[in-house]
Each structure stands twice: as C-alpha cells, then as structure tokens.
Amino acid sequence: MTDVCYPAPVYGAGFYASNGARLLFGGRSSFKGNKGAGGCAIALKNASATFMKPTQIVDNEVIKYLDGSGAALNAETSSIVFNGPVTVARNNNTRGAGGACYLKHSNVTFNAAASVQNNSASGWNGYEDGGNSGGGAICAVESRIVHNNLALYQGNTAVYCSGGALQLQDGSSLVASKPVTFTGNAAMGPSAGSIQAPSYLGGAIYMTRSNVTLTGGASFISNKASPEFKGYGGAICAVGNSTISISEADVMTVGAA
C-alpha cells in the first residue's frame, strides 16, 4: 500500500492578517490564481481589509483533498469593506464551505457595484450530508453581508451541498438597499441515475436561523435546487425561524426545485 501525502494546509497564500492588523488597498487590486487550504487571496483573523478602488478576486482555488473554507477570502471575527466596484469570479472550493468567501463572526460591506459570478463549492467528501460545506459564492456563519449598491449573483453552484449562491447560518444576515439579482445559481446533487443522495436546498440562498432584508428589491431568475432529486427552494430555502423581507420592487421568481 502506498502512502499519499497531501500539501500542508495554508491559509492566506496572498495575505494573512491577524491580531488587530488593518489592510488598506488604495489603488486597483487584483487577486488571481492563488491556491491553498482557504482564504487563498486573503485570510483575516481579528483583522480588517478595506479596498478603495476597483477590485478583482478571480480564479482562486482550495487545493484538492483539503477541507478548506473560502477559496478566495476567509474572515474570522473580522471586517471587509469594498468602496470600489468588485468582481468575484471563478473561485473554486473543491471540498468545503464558501466557493469564494467564508465568514465567521465577520462582516463584509459592498459600497459599490458587486458582481459575483461562476464561483463553486463542493461538499462531497464521502458522506451523504456533504460535511461542513455550502454556499457556492459565500458561506456566512453568525455574520453580516451588506450591499449598498447594485449586486449580481450569477452562475454560482453548490455541488453536493446547499445554497447555490449564498448559505446563511446561525443568525447571519443579508441586507441590501439597492436591487439584487440572483440568476442561474444552483444547488446540485449527483447526476440522475447515479448514487442515491439527499436533497440539496436553496438554488440561490439557503438560510437557517438567519435574516434576509432586501429593501431595494430583488430578482430571482432560473435558479435551481437539486433538480435531479427532491430539492426545495429553487430561489430560497429558509428554515429554523429565518425571516425574509423584500420591498420597493417587484420580485420575479423563475426557477426549479
């Protein structure tokens, strides 16, 4: 029998800040192609990061076989603020929570337009429940996501887990004062005819004991929840005393479950 050696886990392959450290990016910023165990672009622990100009966070990846959290950004008891437009795209967490970003006891604020597209998280680790995973773009645990400008979540996927774009857990919140669009996001199981698996929930958002408040209105278009099996909530699946409030615009839901 041959032993298999995996790389040592590395958080913050780009930047790692802790113990009250403050990162300030005053010009255009780009974080691309970083790899590690999580937070491959930036990892924060009891720290903060502020971006003043346009920012791109793309093509970051958790190394295969490592149980990581947040392929691009990982924040614990920390704060992230984007004051310029931000693109978060094509980040991939091969086995864990948060395809692009994982938040725990943390806040992320978008003060300019945000485009969050084609990120993915996979929960399959040999167990039917997918383990500690979910949120194709962002997984938030006791955390807060704030949009003060237009936001687009498009084409994000949660594979073998729930929350195609967002997974909100344990008192987390999503608050948006401008229109938010969720389109083409999916919480996906295995292909039809393959191994039996449980349902995967919330094509756009899966939330448990959490809150969504969209005062600028929202559109939910062609999101899917586990279409191969018994999925629930093509757009949103809310459980455990969660609350949803959407106002100021029409809500359009075209999806499948």
N, C-alpha and C positions, 0 to 999 in steps of 0.2 A: 504494500500500500504506500502511495506517495503522499507526503505531507504537502499541503497547499498553504503558501504564505501570502497573506494579503498586506497591502501597504498600511503602515501605521496611520491611524486617523489624524487628519489635520484640519482644524477649523481656522478660518481666516487666512486662506492661502494668499489673498491680496493684502488685506489689512485686518489686524486684530487690535481691538482697543478695550481696556477694562479699567476698573477702579477709578471712575470719575473722569477718564480721558474724554476729550472732545475733538472730533474730527470736523474740519471745515474745508469744503471744496469750493473755492471761489470762482473757478473757471469751468469750462466744459469738461465733463468727466465721462470716461468710458471704462467699463469693467467687462472684459471679454475673455472667454476661454479658460477661466480658472477652474481647477479641479481639486477636490479634497473630500473630506468627510461631511462637510456642511459649511454654510457661510463662506463659500469659496471665494467670493468677491470681498465681503466684509463680514466679520463676526464681532459683535458687541456684547459685553457683559458689564453692566453698571456703567454704561458709557453713552455717548451720543454722536450722531453724524448729521451734518447739515450740508445740503447741496444747493448752491445759489444759482447755477446756470443749467442748461440742458444736460441731461444725464442718460447714458445708455448702459443697461445692465443686461448683457446678452451672452448666450452660449456657455454659461457656467454649468458645471455638472458634478454631482456626487459620484465618486468612483464606485464602480460596480462591486457589489457584495458588502459595502459598508452601509450600516444603518445610520444615515445622516439626516439632518434636519435643515431645510432651506438651502437649495443648491447655490443660490447667489448671496442671500442675506440671512443671517441668523442673529437674532437680538433677544437678550435676556435682561429684564429689568433695565431697559434702555429706550432711547428715543431716536427716531429717524425723521428728518424733515426735508422734503423736496420743494424748493422755492422756484425751480425752473421746470420746464416740461421733462417728463421722464418716459423712457421706453424700457419695458421689462419683457424680454422676449427669448424664447427658445432655451430657457433654462430647464435642466432635467435632473430630477432626483430619482435615481434608479431604484431606491428602496427606502422610503421614509416619508416624513411629513413636510409639506411645503415644496412644491416644484420649484418655485423661485425664492420664496421668503417664509421663514418661520419666526413667529413672535411669541414670546412667553413673558407675561407681565410687562409688556412693552407697548409703545405707541408708534405708528407711522402716519405722517400727515403729508398729503399731496396738495400743495397750494397752487399748482399749475396743472395743465392737462396731463393725464396719465394714460398710457397705452400699455396694456398688459396682455400679451398675446403668445399663444403657442408654447406655453410652459407645461410641464408634465411632472406628475408624481406617481410612483408605483408603490403599492403596498404589498405586493406578493412576496412572501418570504417563507412559503411552505405551510402557512397556517390559513385557515379559511377566512379569518377575520381581517387579514392583511396587516395585523400588528398595529403599532403606533404610526399611523400614516394618514394621508388625506390632504386635500387642498391642492388642486393642480397648479394653482398660482401661489396662493398664500394660505398657510395654516396659522391661526391665531388662538392662543390659549391664554385666557384672562388678559386679553389685550384689546387695543382700540385701533381701528383703521378709519382715517378721516379723509374725505375728498372735498376740497373747497373749489374745485374746478371740474371740467368735463372729465369723465373716465370711461374707458373702453376695456372690457374683459372679453377677449375673443379667442376661440380655438384652444382653450386650456383643457387639459384632460387629467382625470384621476383614474388610474388603472388599478383594479383590484382594491379600490378604496372609495371614499365618498367625498363629495364636494368638488365638482369639476373645475371651478374657478377658485372658490373660497370655502374653507372649513373654519367655522367659528365655534370655539369650545369654552364652556365653563365661565360664563359671564363676559365673553368678548362682545365687541360691538363694531358695526359698520355704520358710519354716519356720512351722508353726502348732501351737500346743499345745492349741487348742480346735477344735471341729468347724468345718469349712469346707464351704460348699455352692456348687457350680457348677451353675447351671441355665439352660437356654435360651440359652447362648452359641453363637456360630457363626463359623467361618472360611469366607468366602463368595467364590465366583468370579462370573463373569457369568451371566446367566440362560441356561437351556438353549436351544440353537439359535442363540446369538449367536457372537461371535468365539471362536476357539479360545484356550484359556488353560491354564497349568499347574495342578497340584493346589495347593490351599491346605490347610494342615495344622493339626491340633490345634484342635478345636472349643472346648475350654476352655483348654488350655495347649499351647503349642509350646515345646519346650526343646532347646537344643543345648549340649552340654558343661556342663550345669547340674544342679542338685540340687533335689528336692522332698522335704521331710520333714514329714509330717502326723501327729503323734503323738496328736492329738485325734480323728482320723478324718475322713472326708470323704464327701460325696455328690456324684455326677455324674449329672445328670438332663437328658435331652433336649438335649444339646449336639450340634452338627453340624460336620463338616469337609467343605467343598466338595461338598455333595450333588449338584450338577449335573455335576461331573467326577469324577476319581479322587482323592478326598480320603482321608487316612489319619489315624486317631486322632480319632474322634468326641469323646472325652473328652480324651485326652492323646496327643500325638505326641512321642516322646523319641528324639533322635539324638545321635551323637557322644559316646559314653561318658557319657551322662547317667545319673543314678540317681534312683529313686523309692522312698520308704518311707512306707507308710501303716499305722497301727496304732490300737489302742484302740477301734475302732468298725467296723461293717460298711461296706463300700464298695459303693455302689449305682450301677451304670452303665447308663443307658438313653440311647442316642444313635444317631447315624447317621454313616456315612462312605461 
